[in-house]
Amino acid sequence: MLLVLLLALSSPASAQAPKPGVEGYQVEWMYRVKYGFIDEWWDIFRKYEVPVLERAKQLGYVLDYRIYRPTQHMDETGRWDYRVEITYKDYASTSKMGPLMNELFPDAATRKREEQKRWEWTANHWDLPIYQVDPTKSR
């Protein structure tokens, strides 16, 4: 019995310390919108993306999300108009977003047309997996 207990305690699964920071798989979406289209862009983003994020949160695929917009201006090289930080339950949960979009918005033709406009108004976009750094540890 003692041998079994020692083996269980020395296994890699039990030896791992919890990760610092936020649990889950974090991603940051960044958008730079063409000048003159910010309101239209936001209306379409809010119509489609926010309900999908909310539904994914209800189902447990998304633990949390936050949407940011700057309050001051910046130079063009670093300009962004919207930043969305999403904490998924895990990497596999990212694959649930497309099916949720189809479930919530079954009129695919209208959705495609409206989302195409939003992408035409998007000057730059990136999705970036991120993680919180523990400042007490070396790189």
BABALUM-474106 format. One line per field, with one value per atom (N, C-alpha, C): residue in three letters; atom name; residue number from 1; x, y, z. Coordinates in steps of 0.05 Angstrom, whole numbers, plus 5000, padded with zeros to 4 digits. Layout:
res = (ALA | ...)
atom = (CA | ...)
n = (NUM | ...)
u = (X | ...)
v = (Y | ...)
w = (Z | ...)
//
This chain:
res = (MET | MET | MET | LEU | LEU | LEU | LEU | LEU | LEU | VAL | VAL | VAL | LEU | LEU | LEU | LEU | LEU | LEU | LEU | LEU | LEU | ALA | ALA | ALA | LEU | LEU | LEU | SER | SER | SER | SER | SER | SER | PRO | PRO | PRO | ALA | ALA | ALA | SER | SER | SER | ALA | ALA | ALA | GLN | GLN | GLN | ALA | ALA | ALA | PRO | PRO | PRO | LYS | LYS | LYS | PRO | PRO | PRO | GLY | GLY | GLY | VAL | VAL | VAL | GLU | GLU | GLU | GLY | GLY | GLY | TYR | TYR | TYR | GLN | GLN | GLN | VAL | VAL | VAL | GLU | GLU | GLU | TRP | TRP | TRP | MET | MET | MET | TYR | TYR | TYR | ARG | ARG | ARG | VAL | VAL | VAL | LYS | LYS | LYS | TYR | TYR | TYR | GLY | GLY | GLY | PHE | PHE | PHE | ILE | ILE | ILE | ASP | ASP | ASP | GLU | GLU | GLU | TRP | TRP | TRP | TRP | TRP | TRP | ASP | ASP | ASP | ILE | ILE | ILE | PHE | PHE | PHE | ARG | ARG | ARG | LYS | LYS | LYS | TYR | TYR | TYR | GLU | GLU | GLU | VAL | VAL | VAL | PRO | PRO | PRO | VAL | VAL | VAL | LEU | LEU | LEU | GLU | GLU | GLU | ARG | ARG | ARG | ALA | ALA | ALA | LYS | LYS | LYS | GLN | GLN | GLN | LEU | LEU | LEU | GLY | GLY | GLY | TYR | TYR | TYR | VAL | VAL | VAL | LEU | LEU | LEU | ASP | ASP | ASP | TYR | TYR | TYR | ARG | ARG | ARG | ILE | ILE | ILE | TYR | TYR | TYR | ARG | ARG | ARG | PRO | PRO | PRO | THR | THR | THR | GLN | GLN | GLN | HIS | HIS | HIS | MET | MET | MET | ASP | ASP | ASP | GLU | GLU | GLU | THR | THR | THR | GLY | GLY | GLY | ARG | ARG | ARG | TRP | TRP | TRP | ASP | ASP | ASP | TYR | TYR | TYR | ARG | ARG | ARG | VAL | VAL | VAL | GLU | GLU | GLU | ILE | ILE | ILE | THR | THR | THR | TYR | TYR | TYR | LYS | LYS | LYS | ASP | ASP | ASP | TYR | TYR | TYR | ALA | ALA | ALA | SER | SER | SER | THR | THR | THR | SER | SER | SER | LYS | LYS | LYS | MET | MET | MET | GLY | GLY | GLY | PRO | PRO | PRO | LEU | LEU | LEU | MET | MET | MET | ASN | ASN | ASN | GLU | GLU | GLU | LEU | LEU | LEU | PHE | PHE | PHE | PRO | PRO | PRO | ASP | ASP | ASP | ALA | ALA | ALA | ALA | ALA | ALA | THR | THR | THR | ARG | ARG | ARG | LYS | LYS | LYS | ARG | ARG | ARG | GLU | GLU | GLU | GLU | GLU | GLU | GLN | GLN | GLN | LYS | LYS | LYS | ARG | ARG | ARG | TRP | TRP | TRP | GLU | GLU | GLU | TRP | TRP | TRP | THR | THR | THR | ALA | ALA | ALA | ASN | ASN | ASN | HIS | HIS | HIS | TRP | TRP | TRP | ASP | ASP | ASP | LEU | LEU | LEU | PRO | PRO | PRO | ILE | ILE | ILE | TYR | TYR | TYR | GLN | GLN | GLN | VAL | VAL | VAL | ASP | ASP | ASP | PRO | PRO | PRO | THR | THR | THR | LYS | LYS | LYS | SER | SER | SER | ARG | ARG | ARG)
atom = (N | CA | C | N | CA | C | N | CA | C | N | CA | C | N | CA | C | N | CA | C | N | CA | C | N | CA | C | N | CA | C | N | CA | C | N | CA | C | N | CA | C | N | CA | C | N | CA | C | N | CA | C | N | CA | C | N | CA | C | N | CA | C | N | CA | C | N | CA | C | N | CA | C | N | CA | C | N | CA | C | N | CA | C | N | CA | C | N | CA | C | N | CA | C | N | CA | C | N | CA | C | N | CA | C | N | CA | C | N | CA | C | N | CA | C | N | CA | C | N | CA | C | N | CA | C | N | CA | C | N | CA | C | N | CA | C | N | CA | C | N | CA | C | N | CA | C | N | CA | C | N | CA | C | N | CA | C | N | CA | C | N | CA | C | N | CA | C | N | CA | C | N | CA | C | N | CA | C | N | CA | C | N | CA | C | N | CA | C | N | CA | C | N | CA | C | N | CA | C | N | CA | C | N | CA | C | N | CA | C | N | CA | C | N | CA | C | N | CA | C | N | CA | C | N | CA | C | N | CA | C | N | CA | C | N | CA | C | N | CA | C | N | CA | C | N | CA | C | N | CA | C | N | CA | C | N | CA | C | N | CA | C | N | CA | C | N | CA | C | N | CA | C | N | CA | C | N | CA | C | N | CA | C | N | CA | C | N | CA | C | N | CA | C | N | CA | C | N | CA | C | N | CA | C | N | CA | C | N | CA | C | N | CA | C | N | CA | C | N | CA | C | N | CA | C | N | CA | C | N | CA | C | N | CA | C | N | CA | C | N | CA | C | N | CA | C | N | CA | C | N | CA | C | N | CA | C | N | CA | C | N | CA | C | N | CA | C | N | CA | C | N | CA | C | N | CA | C | N | CA | C | N | CA | C | N | CA | C | N | CA | C | N | CA | C | N | CA | C | N | CA | C | N | CA | C | N | CA | C | N | CA | C | N | CA | C | N | CA | C | N | CA | C | N | CA | C | N | CA | C | N | CA | C | N | CA | C | N | CA | C | N | CA | C | N | CA | C | N | CA | C | N | CA | C | N | CA | C | N | CA | C | N | CA | C | N | CA | C | N | CA | C | N | CA | C | N | CA | C | N | CA | C | N | CA | C)
n = (1 | 1 | 1 | 2 | 2 | 2 | 3 | 3 | 3 | 4 | 4 | 4 | 5 | 5 | 5 | 6 | 6 | 6 | 7 | 7 | 7 | 8 | 8 | 8 | 9 | 9 | 9 | 10 | 10 | 10 | 11 | 11 | 11 | 12 | 12 | 12 | 13 | 13 | 13 | 14 | 14 | 14 | 15 | 15 | 15 | 16 | 16 | 16 | 17 | 17 | 17 | 18 | 18 | 18 | 19 | 19 | 19 | 20 | 20 | 20 | 21 | 21 | 21 | 22 | 22 | 22 | 23 | 23 | 23 | 24 | 24 | 24 | 25 | 25 | 25 | 26 | 26 | 26 | 27 | 27 | 27 | 28 | 28 | 28 | 29 | 29 | 29 | 30 | 30 | 30 | 31 | 31 | 31 | 32 | 32 | 32 | 33 | 33 | 33 | 34 | 34 | 34 | 35 | 35 | 35 | 36 | 36 | 36 | 37 | 37 | 37 | 38 | 38 | 38 | 39 | 39 | 39 | 40 | 40 | 40 | 41 | 41 | 41 | 42 | 42 | 42 | 43 | 43 | 43 | 44 | 44 | 44 | 45 | 45 | 45 | 46 | 46 | 46 | 47 | 47 | 47 | 48 | 48 | 48 | 49 | 49 | 49 | 50 | 50 | 50 | 51 | 51 | 51 | 52 | 52 | 52 | 53 | 53 | 53 | 54 | 54 | 54 | 55 | 55 | 55 | 56 | 56 | 56 | 57 | 57 | 57 | 58 | 58 | 58 | 59 | 59 | 59 | 60 | 60 | 60 | 61 | 61 | 61 | 62 | 62 | 62 | 63 | 63 | 63 | 64 | 64 | 64 | 65 | 65 | 65 | 66 | 66 | 66 | 67 | 67 | 67 | 68 | 68 | 68 | 69 | 69 | 69 | 70 | 70 | 70 | 71 | 71 | 71 | 72 | 72 | 72 | 73 | 73 | 73 | 74 | 74 | 74 | 75 | 75 | 75 | 76 | 76 | 76 | 77 | 77 | 77 | 78 | 78 | 78 | 79 | 79 | 79 | 80 | 80 | 80 | 81 | 81 | 81 | 82 | 82 | 82 | 83 | 83 | 83 | 84 | 84 | 84 | 85 | 85 | 85 | 86 | 86 | 86 | 87 | 87 | 87 | 88 | 88 | 88 | 89 | 89 | 89 | 90 | 90 | 90 | 91 | 91 | 91 | 92 | 92 | 92 | 93 | 93 | 93 | 94 | 94 | 94 | 95 | 95 | 95 | 96 | 96 | 96 | 97 | 97 | 97 | 98 | 98 | 98 | 99 | 99 | 99 | 100 | 100 | 100 | 101 | 101 | 101 | 102 | 102 | 102 | 103 | 103 | 103 | 104 | 104 | 104 | 105 | 105 | 105 | 106 | 106 | 106 | 107 | 107 | 107 | 108 | 108 | 108 | 109 | 109 | 109 | 110 | 110 | 110 | 111 | 111 | 111 | 112 | 112 | 112 | 113 | 113 | 113 | 114 | 114 | 114 | 115 | 115 | 115 | 116 | 116 | 116 | 117 | 117 | 117 | 118 | 118 | 118 | 119 | 119 | 119 | 120 | 120 | 120 | 121 | 121 | 121 | 122 | 122 | 122 | 123 | 123 | 123 | 124 | 124 | 124 | 125 | 125 | 125 | 126 | 126 | 126 | 127 | 127 | 127 | 128 | 128 | 128 | 129 | 129 | 129 | 130 | 130 | 130 | 131 | 131 | 131 | 132 | 132 | 132 | 133 | 133 | 133 | 134 | 134 | 134 | 135 | 135 | 135 | 136 | 136 | 136 | 137 | 137 | 137 | 138 | 138 | 138 | 139 | 139 | 139)
u = (5016 | 5000 | 5017 | 5038 | 5057 | 5070 | 5077 | 5089 | 5070 | 5045 | 5025 | 5022 | 5021 | 5019 | 5043 | 5067 | 5092 | 5092 | 5084 | 5083 | 5063 | 5040 | 5019 | 5029 | 5043 | 5053 | 5076 | 5091 | 5113 | 5106 | 5081 | 5073 | 5074 | 5079 | 5081 | 5055 | 5032 | 5006 | 5003 | 5012 | 5009 | 5031 | 5054 | 5077 | 5075 | 5058 | 5056 | 5043 | 5056 | 5044 | 5024 | 5003 | 4985 | 4998 | 4990 | 5001 | 4993 | 5011 | 5003 | 4985 | 4970 | 4953 | 4927 | 4916 | 4890 | 4890 | 4870 | 4868 | 4855 | 4858 | 4846 | 4865 | 4854 | 4869 | 4861 | 4880 | 4874 | 4882 | 4865 | 4870 | 4862 | 4877 | 4870 | 4865 | 4842 | 4835 | 4840 | 4853 | 4858 | 4847 | 4834 | 4823 | 4830 | 4839 | 4842 | 4822 | 4804 | 4782 | 4790 | 4782 | 4787 | 4772 | 4785 | 4773 | 4745 | 4726 | 4700 | 4679 | 4689 | 4671 | 4668 | 4678 | 4679 | 4651 | 4632 | 4605 | 4592 | 4594 | 4582 | 4596 | 4623 | 4638 | 4629 | 4627 | 4619 | 4591 | 4573 | 4545 | 4545 | 4560 | 4561 | 4575 | 4598 | 4612 | 4594 | 4580 | 4563 | 4539 | 4530 | 4507 | 4514 | 4538 | 4546 | 4565 | 4587 | 4608 | 4600 | 4588 | 4582 | 4561 | 4540 | 4521 | 4535 | 4553 | 4567 | 4585 | 4599 | 4615 | 4598 | 4575 | 4557 | 4547 | 4539 | 4529 | 4551 | 4575 | 4597 | 4603 | 4600 | 4604 | 4583 | 4557 | 4536 | 4541 | 4552 | 4557 | 4584 | 4600 | 4625 | 4649 | 4646 | 4668 | 4686 | 4674 | 4688 | 4685 | 4707 | 4705 | 4699 | 4711 | 4707 | 4716 | 4706 | 4717 | 4714 | 4731 | 4731 | 4736 | 4722 | 4725 | 4735 | 4757 | 4769 | 4769 | 4767 | 4769 | 4786 | 4805 | 4822 | 4806 | 4813 | 4800 | 4815 | 4840 | 4857 | 4866 | 4878 | 4889 | 4918 | 4927 | 4955 | 4965 | 4991 | 5001 | 4992 | 4994 | 4982 | 4996 | 5022 | 5036 | 5026 | 5017 | 5007 | 4977 | 4963 | 4935 | 4918 | 4900 | 4880 | 4854 | 4832 | 4806 | 4790 | 4793 | 4781 | 4800 | 4800 | 4816 | 4797 | 4797 | 4779 | 4797 | 4796 | 4811 | 4791 | 4797 | 4779 | 4794 | 4782 | 4793 | 4775 | 4784 | 4770 | 4775 | 4757 | 4761 | 4787 | 4791 | 4815 | 4818 | 4839 | 4843 | 4821 | 4811 | 4790 | 4764 | 4760 | 4736 | 4735 | 4758 | 4759 | 4744 | 4743 | 4730 | 4699 | 4688 | 4659 | 4647 | 4663 | 4652 | 4637 | 4648 | 4635 | 4607 | 4605 | 4579 | 4559 | 4569 | 4551 | 4541 | 4559 | 4551 | 4529 | 4531 | 4511 | 4485 | 4487 | 4463 | 4447 | 4462 | 4449 | 4440 | 4454 | 4448 | 4445 | 4423 | 4420 | 4417 | 4411 | 4410 | 4438 | 4451 | 4480 | 4485 | 4467 | 4471 | 4473 | 4454 | 4454 | 4479 | 4485 | 4508 | 4534 | 4536 | 4560 | 4563 | 4541 | 4541 | 4549 | 4537 | 4543 | 4571 | 4580 | 4607 | 4628 | 4621 | 4639 | 4643 | 4622 | 4624 | 4643 | 4639 | 4656 | 4685 | 4691 | 4719 | 4729 | 4712 | 4721 | 4729 | 4716 | 4721 | 4744 | 4754 | 4776 | 4802 | 4818 | 4844 | 4866 | 4863 | 4883 | 4870 | 4878 | 4867 | 4887 | 4888 | 4904 | 4892 | 4896 | 4889 | 4915 | 4918 | 4943 | 4939 | 4948 | 4947 | 4965 | 4955 | 4970 | 4970 | 4988 | 4988 | 4999 | 4990 | 4998 | 5025 | 5043 | 5070 | 5072 | 5085 | 5091 | 5116 | 5114 | 5138 | 5158 | 5152 | 5171 | 5189 | 5185 | 5201 | 5218 | 5241 | 5258 | 5246 | 5254 | 5244 | 5252)
v = (4976 | 5000 | 5025 | 5025 | 5048 | 5052 | 5031 | 5033 | 5046 | 5039 | 5051 | 5080 | 5088 | 5116 | 5132 | 5121 | 5134 | 5138 | 5117 | 5120 | 5141 | 5142 | 5162 | 5190 | 5194 | 5220 | 5229 | 5210 | 5218 | 5219 | 5213 | 5214 | 5243 | 5247 | 5274 | 5290 | 5277 | 5291 | 5304 | 5289 | 5300 | 5319 | 5317 | 5334 | 5361 | 5365 | 5391 | 5411 | 5434 | 5456 | 5471 | 5483 | 5498 | 5521 | 5527 | 5548 | 5575 | 5595 | 5621 | 5635 | 5654 | 5670 | 5657 | 5664 | 5655 | 5627 | 5611 | 5584 | 5585 | 5564 | 5563 | 5571 | 5573 | 5580 | 5608 | 5626 | 5654 | 5663 | 5679 | 5689 | 5719 | 5734 | 5762 | 5768 | 5779 | 5788 | 5818 | 5827 | 5856 | 5864 | 5888 | 5898 | 5927 | 5934 | 5961 | 5965 | 5984 | 5989 | 6013 | 6011 | 6033 | 6058 | 6080 | 6105 | 6110 | 6119 | 6125 | 6102 | 6079 | 6056 | 6043 | 6057 | 6045 | 6038 | 6055 | 6050 | 6026 | 6025 | 6003 | 5977 | 5979 | 5955 | 5944 | 5962 | 5954 | 5942 | 5953 | 5943 | 5914 | 5908 | 5880 | 5862 | 5871 | 5854 | 5848 | 5868 | 5864 | 5846 | 5847 | 5831 | 5801 | 5794 | 5766 | 5755 | 5769 | 5758 | 5758 | 5779 | 5781 | 5759 | 5755 | 5733 | 5705 | 5701 | 5675 | 5672 | 5694 | 5693 | 5688 | 5702 | 5698 | 5670 | 5658 | 5631 | 5611 | 5616 | 5598 | 5600 | 5624 | 5627 | 5612 | 5613 | 5598 | 5568 | 5559 | 5530 | 5521 | 5540 | 5533 | 5531 | 5537 | 5537 | 5561 | 5583 | 5608 | 5614 | 5617 | 5624 | 5653 | 5670 | 5699 | 5712 | 5736 | 5752 | 5781 | 5798 | 5826 | 5840 | 5862 | 5878 | 5905 | 5914 | 5940 | 5958 | 5984 | 6004 | 6027 | 6037 | 6059 | 6085 | 6100 | 6126 | 6149 | 6145 | 6166 | 6156 | 6174 | 6167 | 6157 | 6144 | 6134 | 6137 | 6133 | 6134 | 6110 | 6113 | 6093 | 6066 | 6065 | 6039 | 6022 | 6034 | 6018 | 6019 | 6032 | 6037 | 6011 | 6009 | 5988 | 6001 | 5990 | 6002 | 5984 | 5958 | 5940 | 5917 | 5910 | 5887 | 5869 | 5844 | 5825 | 5804 | 5802 | 5781 | 5759 | 5735 | 5712 | 5691 | 5681 | 5658 | 5634 | 5616 | 5591 | 5571 | 5552 | 5531 | 5516 | 5510 | 5497 | 5501 | 5492 | 5496 | 5484 | 5460 | 5447 | 5463 | 5480 | 5496 | 5517 | 5524 | 5544 | 5534 | 5507 | 5496 | 5496 | 5504 | 5505 | 5530 | 5550 | 5577 | 5576 | 5563 | 5561 | 5548 | 5525 | 5513 | 5530 | 5544 | 5562 | 5585 | 5595 | 5617 | 5607 | 5582 | 5571 | 5566 | 5558 | 5553 | 5579 | 5599 | 5625 | 5641 | 5638 | 5653 | 5635 | 5621 | 5601 | 5613 | 5639 | 5652 | 5658 | 5637 | 5639 | 5660 | 5664 | 5683 | 5711 | 5719 | 5745 | 5749 | 5729 | 5731 | 5734 | 5719 | 5720 | 5748 | 5759 | 5785 | 5807 | 5806 | 5827 | 5824 | 5799 | 5795 | 5803 | 5799 | 5807 | 5838 | 5853 | 5882 | 5888 | 5875 | 5880 | 5875 | 5854 | 5848 | 5868 | 5878 | 5899 | 5924 | 5930 | 5953 | 5948 | 5924 | 5918 | 5922 | 5941 | 5947 | 5927 | 5917 | 5898 | 5882 | 5857 | 5839 | 5818 | 5810 | 5787 | 5773 | 5747 | 5730 | 5721 | 5725 | 5719 | 5704 | 5678 | 5664 | 5679 | 5683 | 5697 | 5681 | 5687 | 5675 | 5696 | 5693 | 5711 | 5701 | 5720 | 5713 | 5716 | 5698 | 5700 | 5716 | 5741 | 5758 | 5749 | 5730 | 5721 | 5699 | 5690 | 5669 | 5679 | 5667 | 5674 | 5663 | 5673 | 5664 | 5636)
w = (5000 | 5000 | 5000 | 5016 | 5017 | 4990 | 4976 | 4950 | 4930 | 4930 | 4913 | 4918 | 4944 | 4951 | 4942 | 4946 | 4937 | 4907 | 4892 | 4863 | 4854 | 4867 | 4860 | 4865 | 4888 | 4894 | 4877 | 4865 | 4849 | 4819 | 4812 | 4784 | 4774 | 4748 | 4737 | 4741 | 4739 | 4742 | 4770 | 4790 | 4817 | 4824 | 4810 | 4817 | 4804 | 4785 | 4772 | 4790 | 4792 | 4807 | 4790 | 4801 | 4785 | 4771 | 4747 | 4731 | 4743 | 4743 | 4753 | 4734 | 4743 | 4725 | 4719 | 4696 | 4688 | 4678 | 4686 | 4676 | 4648 | 4633 | 4606 | 4584 | 4560 | 4536 | 4529 | 4529 | 4524 | 4496 | 4484 | 4457 | 4457 | 4442 | 4439 | 4409 | 4404 | 4376 | 4376 | 4355 | 4352 | 4325 | 4324 | 4299 | 4295 | 4271 | 4263 | 4240 | 4244 | 4225 | 4207 | 4182 | 4163 | 4173 | 4170 | 4178 | 4165 | 4181 | 4171 | 4174 | 4183 | 4184 | 4212 | 4233 | 4259 | 4270 | 4266 | 4277 | 4263 | 4237 | 4221 | 4228 | 4230 | 4237 | 4264 | 4284 | 4311 | 4312 | 4297 | 4296 | 4287 | 4266 | 4256 | 4275 | 4286 | 4305 | 4329 | 4339 | 4362 | 4355 | 4331 | 4322 | 4322 | 4312 | 4308 | 4330 | 4334 | 4351 | 4381 | 4390 | 4419 | 4427 | 4412 | 4420 | 4420 | 4401 | 4400 | 4425 | 4432 | 4456 | 4481 | 4482 | 4505 | 4507 | 4484 | 4484 | 4492 | 4481 | 4488 | 4518 | 4530 | 4558 | 4574 | 4565 | 4578 | 4578 | 4556 | 4552 | 4565 | 4574 | 4587 | 4569 | 4543 | 4525 | 4529 | 4536 | 4542 | 4572 | 4586 | 4614 | 4619 | 4601 | 4604 | 4578 | 4573 | 4551 | 4559 | 4548 | 4553 | 4526 | 4521 | 4497 | 4505 | 4492 | 4498 | 4473 | 4478 | 4458 | 4470 | 4455 | 4467 | 4470 | 4490 | 4494 | 4483 | 4475 | 4464 | 4436 | 4421 | 4395 | 4397 | 4377 | 4376 | 4348 | 4344 | 4317 | 4300 | 4274 | 4256 | 4259 | 4265 | 4267 | 4289 | 4311 | 4334 | 4338 | 4319 | 4323 | 4323 | 4342 | 4342 | 4351 | 4342 | 4349 | 4368 | 4366 | 4385 | 4392 | 4417 | 4426 | 4443 | 4437 | 4451 | 4463 | 4489 | 4504 | 4511 | 4502 | 4507 | 4522 | 4543 | 4558 | 4553 | 4535 | 4530 | 4552 | 4555 | 4575 | 4569 | 4543 | 4534 | 4504 | 4492 | 4463 | 4447 | 4454 | 4439 | 4438 | 4458 | 4458 | 4436 | 4425 | 4404 | 4379 | 4375 | 4352 | 4354 | 4377 | 4381 | 4371 | 4364 | 4357 | 4330 | 4310 | 4284 | 4285 | 4298 | 4301 | 4316 | 4336 | 4351 | 4334 | 4317 | 4298 | 4280 | 4269 | 4252 | 4266 | 4291 | 4307 | 4313 | 4321 | 4328 | 4304 | 4282 | 4258 | 4234 | 4231 | 4210 | 4182 | 4179 | 4153 | 4144 | 4133 | 4126 | 4105 | 4086 | 4064 | 4075 | 4093 | 4104 | 4122 | 4138 | 4155 | 4139 | 4118 | 4101 | 4088 | 4078 | 4066 | 4086 | 4110 | 4130 | 4141 | 4145 | 4155 | 4134 | 4109 | 4087 | 4088 | 4093 | 4096 | 4119 | 4142 | 4165 | 4158 | 4143 | 4136 | 4116 | 4099 | 4080 | 4095 | 4117 | 4134 | 4153 | 4155 | 4173 | 4159 | 4169 | 4157 | 4165 | 4189 | 4199 | 4222 | 4224 | 4245 | 4251 | 4276 | 4284 | 4308 | 4309 | 4332 | 4344 | 4370 | 4382 | 4408 | 4409 | 4434 | 4454 | 4479 | 4499 | 4525 | 4542 | 4569 | 4589 | 4613 | 4634 | 4645 | 4649 | 4658 | 4688 | 4701 | 4729 | 4733 | 4743 | 4744 | 4765 | 4782 | 4802 | 4792 | 4767 | 4756 | 4733 | 4729 | 4706 | 4681 | 4659 | 4633 | 4629)
//
